Amino acid sequence: MADRAEQAVASPDRIEGVLLGAAAGDALGAGYEFGCAPFPTDGRARMIGGGLGPFAPGEWTDDTAMTVAIAEGLVADGRRADRGVDLAAIGAHFLDWFRADPPDVGNATRAVLAAARDGADLARAARHHLDGHPRGGAGNGALMRTAPVALYHLGVEAAMAETARAVAALTHADPLAGDACVLWCVGIDRAVREDRLDGVRDGLAWIPEERRERWAGWLAEAEAGPPERFRPNGFTVPALQAAWAACLHTVADEAAPDRQLEVALHRAVGIGDDTDTVAAIAGALLGGRWGAAAIPAEWRAMLHGWPGLDADGLASLARTVAGVAEA
């Protein structure tokens, strides 16, 4: 497959929007996760905090914390120049976060991180966990954090697909988890560089032939909607379907199309179940399409979380991962 890097130019605003959109969806959905708080009858979620941990309003959860860990691992030691990837460095950042005793960690992720000796040992621990928990390796915990891989490899699909699978396998060894990450990374790439939301389907070209038809069917189900049918969504397939459906089945007022990000994130949280994760997944794609400017100023002002970043710090990190100079 040919690289597409010269076919479109990535907007810095859309690059920032990927991580900011993911964090906004995460913080917006945190308080409603698994029914911790009732979803508002007006259909508009709020950054209320709480949820499965003592999260402050606007504070992101493990979804964004692990996203940040990947981003920082990708650019550690100046590797941005040649797009080299040190999986052990990413694993070390995962362990730094985990050993800081976060209030909420997914079950499969917790088991793998607790069993790993160091960052280089994670993939082995993940394979061992899969042997004893056949469905545990295909949870949504890899998909929720995959966005930095798309930014790191914008326009270079072969490397993007390879890295997406390898980073997923650090904690989630089932091939379906890697497939989902590949699809979503390609979708983010198309959103950032080509201003479109429908690029997830382009990722089918990078799915092994024996699973491609199944994934095409799952995407078709999401495209048919409605988003609310994809619940429960702890498994990577319905999590992707829920996020994809929320993105495609939400239309903002024609006079303000850039409000699609905001409206679609409310819809994603309203699906229920793993609300912060579905909204974080959707937010990365929506942010890539509509950019950081589409994130409400109130949300942006509230965003914060591990390891002590705010929205501006997250935007700067996104630029670094994508190799874009600060404005």
N, C-alpha and C positions, 0 to 999 in steps of 0.2 A: 504494500500500500504506500502511495506517495505521501510525503508530508504536505501539509496545507499551509505552512507558515507564511508563504508569500501571497496567499490568496485574500487575506483580510488583515486589517490592523486592529489590534486590541486597544480599546479605550481604557485609559487609566481609571476612570470612574467605574467602569464595569468590572475591572479587576478588583478594585476595592470592594465593590458590591458583593462579590462572591463570599468573602469571609464575613462581611458585615451582615449580609442577608441571612447567612447560616446562623450567626449569633443572635440576630433579632428573632428569627423563628424559634430558636432554642429557648431564649429568655421569655418569649411570649407564651410558649407552650408549657413551660416548666411548672407553673402553679396548677395546671389542669391534668397533669400526667396521671393516667389510670384512675381518673375520677377524684383526685384529691380536692378539687374544687369544682362546683358545677359550672358548665359553660354558660356565659351570659345569654339571656334570652334575646338580646338585640343582635346576636351573632358576631359581636366584636370582643375579642380577647383583650385582656389587659396584662401588663407585666406586673403581676401581683406577688411574685416570689413564692416561697413555700414549696409545695410539691413533695417530692420524696426526700428532700433535705432542707436544712434551714437556709434556703437561698433568699437573698435579698431581692427586692424588686429590681429587675433589669440585670440580675446576675446570671451568667450562663452556667450550664451544667457540664457534665462529662462530655456531652456531644461536642461542644466548642473547645473545651479544654484539650481533648485528644486531637482535635483539628489543629489547634495551636501547636501541640507537641509534634505533629507531623511537619507542619510548616517550619518550625525551628530546626527540626532534624534535617530537613531537606537543604537548608541553607547554612548549616553549621560548617565551619572551617572553609568558607568561601567556595563551596561546591557549585554555586549557581553558574559560574563561568562555563563549565563544561556539562552541566546538568547531570553530573554523577550522583548516584544515590547510595548512601550508607545506611542500610537497614538497621544496623546495630546502633547507630546514632539516634534514629527515630525510636527504636526500642528503649534506649536509655532515657529519652524524654518521656516516654510513656511511664517508665518506672519512677522517674522523678515526681511526676504528677501522682501516681498511685501511692507512693510512699509518703506523700504529704497528707494522707488520710482524707481523701475527698469524701463528701457526704453521700454521693450516689455513684455507683459503678455497676455496669451491667453484669449479669451473672457469669456469662462465658468469659468476658474480659477479666473479671475479678479472678476467676479460677486460673486463667493463663498467666496473668501478671504475678499472682501469688506463687506460682510454681516455677517461674523463670529465675535463673541464677543472675542473669544480666541481660542487657539489651540484645546481645547476640544469640541468646537462648530462647527468645520468644517463639520463633517459628516451630522449634522442636516441641515446646510446651503446648502450643496450639494444636499440633498434630496429635500429641498424646491425649489432649482433652477431647478431640474429635473421636478418637478410638473408643472412649468410654461414654460419650454423649453425642450420638450421631446427628441429632438435630441442633446441638449447641453451636456447631461451627458455621451455621447459616443464619445466625441472628442478624439484626439490623445494625449492630455495633460497628461494623466495618464501613458500611455505606454512609453512616451519619457523619463520618470524619474525612471522607475521601477528597473533598474539594481542593485542598492544596496541591494534590497530584496533578489536577487539570491545569492549575495556574503554572506549575513548574514546567510542564511539558506542552504549553500552548502551541498548537499547530504541528506537533510531532507525535502522531498517533501511536506508532509502534512502541515508542518509549513510554508513552502515557499508559497504554494498556498493560505493558509489562510491569511498570511500577505500581499501578493500581492493584494488580493481583498480588504482588509481593508484599505491599503494605497491608492489604487486607489479611493476608495469611499470617501476619505477625500475631494475630489473636483469633482469627476466624478461618479455619483451614478448609472448610467446605468450598468446592469450586463455585457454587452458586453465589457465595458472598463476593468472590472475586469478579464474577460476571456482572453483578449489580454495580460494583464500583467502576468497572470499565464503561458500562452503559452511561452511568451518570457523569463520569468525567468527560466523555465525548459530548454529552449534552451540554455541559458547562462550557466546554471549548466553543461549541457553536453559538451559545448565547453570548459569550464574551466577544468573539471575533466576527460573528455574522449576524448579530442582533436578532436571533430567533430562538424560540422556545422548543421547537420540535426536533432538535438534534439528537435526542436520546436514541431514536431509531437508527441514526447513523452508526451507533456503537455496535449494532448487530453484526457488522462486518468483522468485528474483533472477538465475537463469541465463537467457541469451537462448534463446528458443524453439527455435532451430535446433540447440542443443546440449543442451537439457534432457533429452530422452529418453535420449541417450547417458549423461549423468551419472546418471540414474535407474537405468540398467542397471548402471553401475559401482558405485553404492551397494548395489544388490541383491546383487552378487557379494560385496562385503565383508560384508554382513549374513549371507550364507550361510556364509562362512568356509571353512576355518579361516584364522587370520591368517597362518600359515606359507606359504600359497600365494602371498603377495604379495611375491615376491622374484625378481629385483632390484627395488629400489624408489627408484632415483634420479630417475625420472620422476615428475612430480607426481601422476599418477593412482594408480599403485600405492602411492606413499607415503601418500596419503590413505586408500586402501583398507586398507593394513596397519595404520595407526593406528586407524582406525575399527573394524576387525575386532578388534584387541586390546582396545579399550574394551568392545565388545559381547559378546565371547566369553570374558570372564574373569569368574568369579563367586567372590567371597570367601566365607569361612565365614559362614553365616547369622547367627551370633552377633556377627560383627564386620564389617558391610557396608562400613564406612568404610575397610577394608583393601583395597577393590577398587582404589584408586589404586596402592598398592604392588604388589599381585599383577599388575595389568594392565601396569605398567611393566616388570616382569620378563618378562612375555610379549612385550611390544613389542620389547625388546632381543633376546629369544631368536629372533625372526623372522630376524635376521641381515641382512647387507648394510649399508645405511646406518643402523646401529643407533642412533646418537645422534640423528639427525634424526627417525626414526620415533618414537622414545620422547619426544622434545621435543614433537612435534606431538600425540601422545596425551596427554602430561602436561598440556598447556594445557587440554584438554577435561576430563580427569579432575580436575585441580585446581579448575576452575570448578565442577564438580559436588560434590566432596567437601570442598573447602576446604583452606586451609593447615594446619589441624589434623590432616589425614590424612597429611601428609608425615612420615615417620619422623624423630624428633629427631636421630638419627645423621646422616641425610642433610642435614638442615637445617644442622646444625653444620658440615658440611664444605663447603657450597656457597660458591663465590666465583668471581670472574672479572672480565674487562674491564667497565668502566673502574675497577676497584678496589672493587667492591661485594661485600657478603656477602648472606646470606639476608634479614637485616633491612632492608638497603638496597633490595633487590629488592621486598620487601613494601611498603615505603614508596613506591617508584616506582609500583607497581601502583595504590595508593590515589590517588596524585596524578593519574595518567592517567584514572582513573575519576571523579575529582572528589569523592572521599570524604575527609573530614577525618580526621586522625590520631586514634587512640583516646586 
